[in-house]
Amino acid sequence: MPVHPSAIVDPQARIDASADIGPFCVVGPEVQIGARTRLMAHVYIEGPTEIGEDNVIFPYATVGVASQDLKYHGERAYTRIGNRNRIREFVSIHRGTEGGGLETVIGDDNSLLAYCHIAHDVKLGNHCVLSNGVTFAGHVTIGDWAVISAHSAVHQFCRIGRHSMIGGFSVVVQDVLPFSLTTGSGRDIKLFDVNKVGLERRGFSPGQIQALHKSFRLLRDKKLNTTKAVEAIRVEVPETAEREELLAFIASSERGFVK
């Protein structure tokens, strides 16, 4: 295990022999780091934290520190990070709290660009891209393949659906539908249409994309409330896995969704 002489690694930390701990890193007790994960320099990690394999954490990132939630009183809580993530400069990732299941979780193959903030009890899926300065409040859930553009902020307890894209400088205060392209701030945030380019890149067929486009058109129809729009989607849009995922997401929304 290459450990730079200037790094401070607690003897209780469990670090794979192939991991790389760079200069001026601080690794606390109860930290577990998997194979080939690299801490470049000046990375600070507190436990209990589990970090998987093949991650790269860039300088000045902070992982596993106590939540900023004023209700947090030092209860034992966790941070869990999967494999092959890229965590860029000055990213901050806070551990969970009792009110959110005691853990913050980041999946696999994500890119967290500089200055992102992952608050307590966030659940981030796989293959997501968080551009520079993205901020998640506590208890946010993000589905796989979501893209959140630069300097966007997401309110507590919101959900970001799979394969969605949020435009830059957005302020999200309600759930964002899967497969959608959404942008704006607060009351002015809008569902524009299906995330066509993103879905094409991931192999969705023209028929699948067209069905989602029709679903979103019905949801945006000013003559239809949500209940009537859902009924129209069931009648007018062919049954597909994507249609059912979209309708299930709408049915389970507690904060309402961007429409």
C-alpha positions as CSV (number, residue, x, y, z in Angstrom):
1,M,0.0,0.0,0.0
2,P,1.7,3.2,-1.1
3,V,1.2,5.8,1.7
4,H,3.0,9.1,1.3
5,P,5.2,10.0,4.3
6,S,3.1,13.2,5.0
7,A,-0.2,11.3,5.1
8,I,-1.8,10.6,8.5
9,V,-3.6,7.2,8.5
10,D,-5.2,5.8,11.7
11,P,-4.0,2.3,12.5
12,Q,-7.6,1.2,12.8
13,A,-8.3,2.1,9.1
14,R,-8.6,-0.9,6.8
15,I,-6.9,-0.1,3.5
16,D,-6.4,-2.5,0.6
17,A,-2.7,-3.1,-0.2
18,S,-3.2,-1.8,-3.7
19,A,-4.8,1.5,-2.7
20,D,-2.8,4.7,-2.9
21,I,-2.8,7.4,-0.2
22,G,-1.3,10.6,-1.5
23,P,0.5,13.5,0.3
24,F,-1.2,15.2,3.3
25,C,-4.2,13.0,3.3
26,V,-5.9,12.2,6.6
27,V,-7.7,8.9,7.0
28,G,-9.5,8.3,10.4
29,P,-10.4,5.2,12.3
30,E,-13.2,2.9,10.9
31,V,-12.4,3.9,7.3
32,Q,-12.4,1.1,4.8
33,I,-10.8,1.7,1.4
34,G,-10.9,-0.9,-1.4
35,A,-8.5,-2.1,-4.1
36,R,-6.8,0.4,-6.4
37,T,-8.7,3.4,-4.9
38,R,-6.5,6.5,-5.0
39,L,-6.6,9.5,-2.7
40,M,-4.6,12.1,-4.7
41,A,-3.6,14.7,-2.0
42,H,-5.1,16.6,0.9
43,V,-8.2,14.3,1.2
44,Y,-9.9,14.1,4.6
45,I,-11.9,11.0,5.4
46,E,-13.7,10.2,8.7
47,G,-15.3,6.9,9.7
48,P,-17.4,4.9,9.7
49,T,-16.9,5.1,6.0
50,E,-16.7,2.4,3.3
51,I,-15.1,3.2,0.0
52,G,-15.0,0.5,-2.7
53,E,-12.6,-0.2,-5.6
54,D,-11.1,1.9,-8.3
55,N,-12.3,5.3,-7.0
56,V,-10.2,8.4,-7.5
57,I,-10.7,11.2,-5.0
58,F,-9.1,14.5,-6.0
59,P,-7.5,17.1,-3.7
60,Y,-9.3,18.8,-0.9
61,A,-12.4,16.5,-0.9
62,T,-14.0,15.7,2.4
63,V,-15.8,12.4,3.0
64,G,-17.7,11.0,5.9
65,V,-17.7,14.1,8.2
66,A,-20.6,14.9,10.6
67,S,-23.8,16.2,9.1
68,Q,-24.7,19.9,9.3
69,D,-28.2,19.0,10.3
70,L,-28.9,20.7,13.6
71,K,-30.8,17.5,14.7
72,Y,-27.6,15.5,14.4
73,H,-26.3,14.7,17.9
74,G,-23.4,12.4,17.2
75,E,-25.3,9.2,16.6
76,R,-23.3,6.5,14.9
77,A,-23.9,6.9,11.2
78,Y,-22.3,5.8,8.0
79,T,-21.0,6.8,4.6
80,R,-20.9,4.2,1.8
81,I,-19.3,4.7,-1.6
82,G,-19.2,2.1,-4.3
83,N,-16.8,1.5,-7.1
84,R,-15.2,3.5,-10.0
85,N,-16.4,6.9,-8.8
86,R,-14.6,10.2,-9.7
87,I,-14.8,12.7,-6.8
88,R,-13.3,16.0,-7.8
89,E,-11.8,18.9,-5.9
90,F,-13.5,20.3,-2.8
91,V,-16.4,17.9,-2.9
92,S,-18.0,17.4,0.5
93,I,-19.9,14.2,1.4
94,H,-21.5,14.0,4.9
95,R,-22.5,10.9,6.7
96,G,-26.1,10.0,7.6
97,T,-28.4,10.8,10.5
98,E,-30.9,8.9,12.6
99,G,-33.8,10.6,10.8
100,G,-32.6,9.3,7.4
101,G,-31.6,5.7,8.0
102,L,-28.1,6.5,9.4
103,E,-26.3,6.4,6.0
104,T,-25.3,8.4,3.0
105,V,-24.9,6.2,0.0
106,I,-23.1,6.7,-3.4
107,G,-23.3,4.0,-6.0
108,D,-20.9,3.1,-8.8
109,D,-19.5,4.9,-11.8
110,N,-20.5,8.4,-10.8
111,S,-18.7,11.7,-11.6
112,L,-18.9,14.4,-8.9
113,L,-17.4,17.5,-10.3
114,A,-15.7,20.2,-8.2
115,Y,-17.4,21.8,-5.2
116,C,-20.4,19.4,-5.2
117,H,-22.1,19.0,-1.8
118,I,-23.7,15.7,-0.8
119,A,-25.6,16.2,2.4
120,H,-26.7,13.7,5.0
121,D,-28.8,10.7,4.0
122,V,-28.5,11.3,0.3
123,K,-28.9,8.2,-1.9
124,L,-27.1,8.6,-5.2
125,G,-27.5,5.8,-7.8
126,N,-25.1,4.7,-10.6
127,H,-23.7,6.4,-13.7
128,C,-24.8,9.9,-12.5
129,V,-23.0,13.2,-13.4
130,L,-23.1,16.1,-11.0
131,S,-21.6,19.1,-12.6
132,N,-19.6,21.8,-10.7
133,G,-21.3,23.3,-7.7
134,V,-24.3,21.0,-7.5
135,T,-25.8,21.0,-4.0
136,F,-28.1,18.3,-2.5
137,A,-29.8,19.0,0.7
138,G,-30.5,16.1,3.1
139,H,-32.6,13.0,2.2
140,V,-32.4,13.6,-1.6
141,T,-32.7,10.4,-3.8
142,I,-31.2,10.4,-7.3
143,G,-31.8,7.6,-9.8
144,D,-29.3,6.0,-12.2
145,W,-28.0,8.0,-15.2
146,A,-29.3,11.3,-13.9
147,V,-27.4,14.4,-15.0
148,I,-27.5,17.6,-12.9
149,S,-25.9,20.6,-14.5
150,A,-23.7,23.2,-12.9
151,H,-24.7,25.1,-9.8
152,S,-28.1,23.5,-9.4
153,A,-29.6,23.0,-5.9
154,V,-32.1,20.3,-4.8
155,H,-34.4,20.7,-1.8
156,Q,-34.6,18.2,1.0
157,F,-36.6,15.0,0.4
158,C,-36.8,15.6,-3.4
159,R,-36.4,12.7,-5.8
160,I,-34.6,12.9,-9.1
161,G,-35.8,10.2,-11.5
162,R,-33.7,7.9,-13.6
163,H,-32.3,9.2,-17.0
164,S,-33.4,12.7,-16.2
165,M,-31.4,15.9,-16.9
166,I,-31.6,19.1,-15.0
167,G,-30.4,22.4,-16.6
168,G,-27.8,24.6,-15.0
169,F,-28.5,27.0,-12.2
170,S,-31.9,25.3,-11.4
171,V,-33.5,25.3,-8.0
172,V,-35.5,22.1,-7.6
173,V,-38.2,22.0,-4.9
174,Q,-40.3,19.1,-6.2
175,D,-39.6,15.7,-7.6
176,V,-38.1,15.5,-11.1
177,L,-39.7,12.9,-13.4
178,P,-37.6,10.1,-14.8
179,F,-36.6,10.5,-18.5
180,S,-37.3,14.2,-18.4
181,L,-35.5,17.4,-19.4
182,T,-36.2,20.0,-16.6
183,T,-34.8,23.4,-15.9
184,G,-35.7,26.6,-14.1
185,S,-35.8,28.0,-10.6
186,G,-38.4,27.5,-7.8
187,R,-41.9,28.2,-9.2
188,D,-40.5,28.9,-12.6
189,I,-39.0,25.4,-13.0
190,K,-40.5,23.6,-16.0
191,L,-40.7,20.1,-17.5
192,F,-39.6,20.8,-21.1
193,D,-39.8,17.4,-22.7
194,V,-38.2,13.9,-22.8
195,N,-34.4,13.8,-22.3
196,K,-34.1,12.8,-26.0
197,V,-30.3,13.1,-26.5
198,G,-29.5,11.3,-23.2
199,L,-31.8,8.5,-24.0
200,E,-30.5,8.1,-27.5
201,R,-27.0,7.9,-26.2
202,R,-28.1,5.0,-23.9
203,G,-29.7,3.0,-26.6
204,F,-33.4,3.8,-26.2
205,S,-35.3,3.2,-29.4
206,P,-37.2,5.9,-31.3
207,G,-40.5,4.2,-30.3
208,Q,-39.6,4.3,-26.6
209,I,-38.7,8.0,-26.8
210,Q,-41.8,8.9,-28.8
211,A,-44.0,7.2,-26.1
212,L,-42.3,9.2,-23.4
213,H,-42.7,12.4,-25.4
214,K,-46.4,11.8,-25.7
215,S,-46.7,11.1,-22.0
216,F,-44.9,14.4,-21.1
217,R,-47.1,16.3,-23.6
218,L,-50.2,15.0,-21.8
219,L,-48.8,15.9,-18.4
220,R,-48.1,19.5,-19.6
221,D,-51.6,19.9,-21.1
222,K,-53.2,22.8,-19.3
223,K,-56.6,21.3,-19.8
224,L,-55.7,18.2,-17.8
225,N,-55.0,17.9,-14.1
226,T,-52.6,15.2,-13.0
227,T,-55.3,12.6,-12.4
228,K,-56.8,13.1,-15.9
229,A,-53.4,13.3,-17.5
230,V,-52.5,9.9,-15.9
231,E,-55.7,8.4,-17.2
232,A,-55.0,9.8,-20.7
233,I,-51.5,8.3,-20.6
234,R,-52.9,4.9,-19.7
235,V,-55.3,5.1,-22.7
236,E,-53.2,6.8,-25.3
237,V,-49.7,5.7,-24.7
238,P,-48.6,2.0,-25.3
239,E,-47.8,0.1,-22.2
240,T,-44.0,-0.1,-21.8
241,A,-41.6,-0.5,-18.9
242,E,-40.8,3.2,-19.2
243,R,-44.5,4.3,-19.1
244,E,-45.1,2.1,-16.0
245,E,-42.0,3.5,-14.3
246,L,-43.1,7.1,-15.0
247,L,-46.6,6.4,-13.7
248,A,-45.3,4.7,-10.6
249,F,-43.0,7.6,-9.9
250,I,-45.9,10.0,-10.1
251,A,-48.1,7.9,-7.9
252,S,-45.4,7.7,-5.2
253,S,-44.5,11.4,-5.2
254,E,-45.0,13.1,-1.8
255,R,-43.7,16.5,-2.6
256,G,-45.4,16.7,-6.0
257,F,-43.4,16.8,-9.2
258,V,-42.2,19.4,-11.7
259,K,-44.9,19.8,-14.4
